[in-house]
Amino acid sequence: MGQDVSKAEKCVNVGVLGAANIVENSLLDPARNIPTCRIYCVAARDRSKADAFARRHRIDKVHDTYDDVLGDADVDAVYIPLPNSCHYEWAVKALESGKHVLLEKPAVSNGEEAEKLRAVVEQHPELLFAEAYHWRCHPAVRRARERARVLGTKTNMTVRMRIPAAYLPGSLETDIRFQRNLAGGALMDLCYVVDAMHFFLDDPDATLEDVLRADPVLHPGGDKEIDIAMEAQMAFSTGCKADLDASFLPVLIPDLDVEVVAADGIMVLNNFVLPHMYHSVEVTREGSRKSQTDRHLLDGESTYTYQLREFSERILQGEEYAGPRCLGTIEETVRNMH
């Protein structure tokens, strides 16, 4: 565990709802490098689990319940890494308690919840709501989008996120990702592919015209209504077709790619989800036999650090904030869920 940077006098106090595995990478490690963010308290369904989590990660304050976190006047914002089915309930409660919200993806379980959450967010314009699509906060991803943008009108796109289930902390039978009552499934957990599709389509006026196909692979031994893989093709009003591939099926090497085919060439971004670890951007111009490829190893801070820094600074600076605006918005939540 590294040494924390000194915290600024004006700092965002974050309360954590849940002691999930993801919290260390997504919140605790990044906060150690951000002077304007302090992990102030934590609560879990099991108080003993919260106590152990707090000791391990040097969090000073532990609350008995999630409601106690929301009732703590010293908490400015909450991070919600609970199971998918709990996201909507606790995001609403947090906003109605006057807390800024960083909500793990997917923000909700379905389109109806997305619409209802939007209504609550719009009732609290003084609060920052963000869906935690950390990947899009890294400068490398924004640079890749710029390189795709100059290639002209997009005609086809492919977004792949293939991660073998062996990489997960649980099994296909026990992991919460594959429990329908918790809003699980491959496409729900690997919903980055949907967000990336819209991000690289790069047209706020584009609308989904048709789902041309949707081919799930259903759970072989557990819930037969849960997908462990999903391939789909979408058609947009711009004329672009997008193929999505979200899968926990066995593969030799995880595949995390975006390919954009446009009028004047092709852009391929490898490892769009964790570009700080490694990524490459390959651009091939129309009519050229050669491609230009940029490869980067250990490129900058983690995606989660960029995300948390923007979240904290936007809370502190308000309308004066002039930095990148990459956090997932409620409008994008609604768009992705529909």
N, C-alpha and C positions, 0 to 999 in steps of 0.2 A: 504494500500500500504506500503510495507516494505521499509527499508532504503537500498539504494544502497551501494554496496561495493565501496571502493576507486578505481578509474581506474588507470591502469598502465600507465607509460609514453609512452610506445609503445602499441598502442591499435588499434583494427580494428573498423573503423567508418562504420556503417551499415546504408544504406538508405532503407526505407520501401516503396514499391510500393503498396499502397492501405491500407485502414483503416478497414480491414476485422475483423470479430469477433474473428477469430482464433489467431490474432497477440498477444493478451495479454498473452495467455498461451504458445504459441509456441516460442515467441521471447522476449517480454518485461520482463516478470517475470524471465526467465532464465538469461537475460543480467544483471539483478540487482545483480546476484551472481557471475558474471564472470569479473574479473578485466581487461581482455584483449579484451573486447567487449563493444562498446558504440553504443547506438541507436542514430544516429546523426541527421537524418532528416526523414520526411515523406511527401508523396504527395498522393492525392486522386482525383477521377474524379471531386468531388465537393470540392472546396477550403474551404468552411465553415466547411465541415465535417472533413477535414484534420486539420483545426485550432482547432476544438473542441477536436479531438483525441489527438493532441499534448499537449493541456492544461491539459487534463485529465491524460496523462501519462508522463508529464514533459519532452517532447521532444522539444529541443530549436529551431529547424529550420524546417520551413514548405516551401515546394516548390509548385509552381502553377501546375506543370505538372510532369508526370513520366519522360519525356525527360529532365526536369530540374534537377531531381535527378541524372540521368545518366551523365549529363554534369557538375556536381559538382566535382571539382578536389579533394575535401577533402573526398569524399565518396570512400571507399576502396571496399565495397561489397554491394550487394543488396539482400534483402529478397523479394520474389515474392509470395504473397498469393492471387493473383487475381483468378477469375473464370477459370476453366480448359481450356476453349477455348482461353484464353489470354496467357497461360503459354509459349508456343513456341515463339510467337512474342516478348515478353518482355525479355525472356531469351537470345534470339539471339541479341537483341538490347543491352542488358547489357554486354554481352561478347564482342561484337564489340566496346563497349565504354570503354573496359579495366577494367571491374568490375568483381570481384569474385561473384558467384551466388549460393544462397541457394534457391532452387525452390520447392514450395509446390508440393506434389503429387496430381494426376498423373502429371508427368512433361510435357506430351504432350497429344494430343487428339487421336492419332492413330499411327500406325507403320511408315507411311511415314514421319510424323513430327519427330519421334524418330530418323530415319536415317539421316534426314537433320540436326537435332540438334547435333547429334554425329559429323558430318562433321565440324560444327562450333566449337564445343568444341576442336576437334583435331587440329584446326587451332590456338588455343590459349593455348598451354601447360603451359604457365606461370600463368594461372588463374585456380582457384579451382571451379569446378562445382559440386554441390551435390543436389540430389533429397532428399527431406526431409522425409525419412522414419525414423522418430525419434525412433520408438520402438526398432529397432535393435541396437541402441547405448547403451542400458542399459546392465550392466554386467550380470544381471540375465538371459537375453535372450541368451547371448553367453555361459553361463554356461549350459543352457538347451540344446543347440546344442551340446556341448561337451558330455553331458550325452547320447544324442541320437547317437552320433558318435561311441561310444564304443559298441553299441548294434549290430554292423555289418551291413550287406547289408539291405537296406531299401526295403520293398516290398509294403507297403501301407502308405498313409498319408491322414489325414483329417484336413482341416483348416476351422474354422467357425468364422464368424463375423456377429452376429445377433444383431442388435440394433433397437428397435422399433422406428418408425418415430416420435412418441410422444416426444422423447428425443431431436429432432432437433429444432432449433430456429424458423423455418418456418413450413408450412404445406406441404402436398404432392402437393398441388396446387400452392404454392407460393415459396417454397424453390428452390434456384438455382440448387440444386443437381438433380432436376428432370426436367431440361430444356435442350432439345436436342441441341439447338443452342449454349449452353454453355458447351457442351460435358459432360452432366450429366448422371445419371444412378447409380444404386446400385453398380454394379461392378466397375465402374469408381471411385466412391467416396470411396468404401470400398476395394480399390485395394491393401490394406495391405495383403489380402488373397493370392494374386498372388505373392507378394514379399516374404511372409513368406513361401510359397510353395517352391520357389527356394532356400531360405535361409536354410531351414531345409533339403532339398534334398541334399545340401552340396556337390555338384559335378559340378565343372565348365565345365566339358566335357559332361555333360548330355544334351541331346537335346530332344525337344518335338516331339514325333512321331505321336500322334493322339489326337484329342479331341473326346473322346468316347461318350460324351453327353453334351448338354448345354440346360438347362431348365429354361428360364426366366419367371418371373411373371411380366406382363406388367402393366403400370400405369392404374388404374381403371377409373380415371376420367379426366386425363390430356392427355399428349402426349402418344399416343398408341405405340410409338416406343421406349419409355423409360422403362427400367426395374426398378422395386422397390425391386426385389429379383432375385438372379441368383444362380442356382446350376449347377455344371459342373464337369466332370471327365476327367483327362488328363492321357495319357500314355507316359512314358519317355523311352529313349533308355537304361536306366539302368535296366529296368524291373519293376520299381516302378510305381504304379498308385496313383494319387492324386485326392481327392475329395475336391471341393471348395464350400463353402456356404456363400454367401454375401447377407444379407437381412435386409430390413427395415420393414418387416412384424411384427405384434404384437407378442411379447413374454413376459412372466412374468419377466424374468431376462435376461439382455444382456448376450450373449454367445460369448466369445472371446478365443477360444481354438485351440491348435495345438496338434494333435495326430500322432505320428510316430510309425509305426509297422515295426520292423526289425527282422532279423534272430534270434537274441538272446534276444528279449524282446520288450517292449512297453514303450514309453515315452510320457507323457501328460503334456503340459504346459498350465495352466489356466491363462487367462488375459495376453496374449502376447503383446497386444497393449499398455497397461498402467501398466507395472509390478511394477512401483514404488508405486502405490496405494495399490495393493495387487496382489500376484501371488502364485501359487503352482506348484511344479514339482513332478510328480508321475512316478516312474520307476518300472516296473514289469519285472523281469527276466524270460526268457523262462523256463518252468518247475517248477516255484515257485508259490506257492499260496499266497504269501505275497508280497506286494508292499512297496517301500520306498517312503514316501511323505515328501517333505519339503515345509512348508508354511511360507510366509513372508508378514507382514503388514507394510506399509510405509517403503519400502526398498530403502534407499538411495535417491539421488537427482532424479528429474524428468527426463524422457526420453528426453525431450526437452533441459534440461540443459546439459546433456551429449552430445547431438547433437551440440548445439551451441558452447560448449567449444572446441570440436574437430574441428569444422569449423574454429573458430578464431585462435586456436593454429597452425593449419596446414598452414593457411595463413601467420602467423608471422614467423613460424619456417622453412617453406619450406622443403627442403630435410633432414633437421636435425630433423624433427618431428619423435619421437619414440613411440608415444602413440598408442592406439587402432585406427584402420582404419575401421570404421563402416558405414560411410556415403554412401548413394546410389550413385553409379557411373553411367556415361553415358552408359557404356556397360550393366549395369543392367537395365537401363531405356529401352534400345532397347530390351533386352531379355524379360522384363515384358510385353511390348506392343505387342510383336509378339506371 
